[in-house]
């Protein structure tokens, strides 16, 4: 059965961006930044404790999630090691 919308042979596929070191495979490419470039933020502003849907809240959310994951895995490891020692 033929496809509903066949692509003509003359068309060239759009170039796909290569993923950067920090971008997971299959993720959407980053948005194009205006010609003025990204807005620089001071270190104090970036680390400030802001609530809501802000970049600062996302940064702290990630930090606390990694802390919780690390503590949880450490507790599991210690519990398993002490259970096997007896």
Helices and strands as residue ranges (DSSP letters): H 43-46, H 55-85
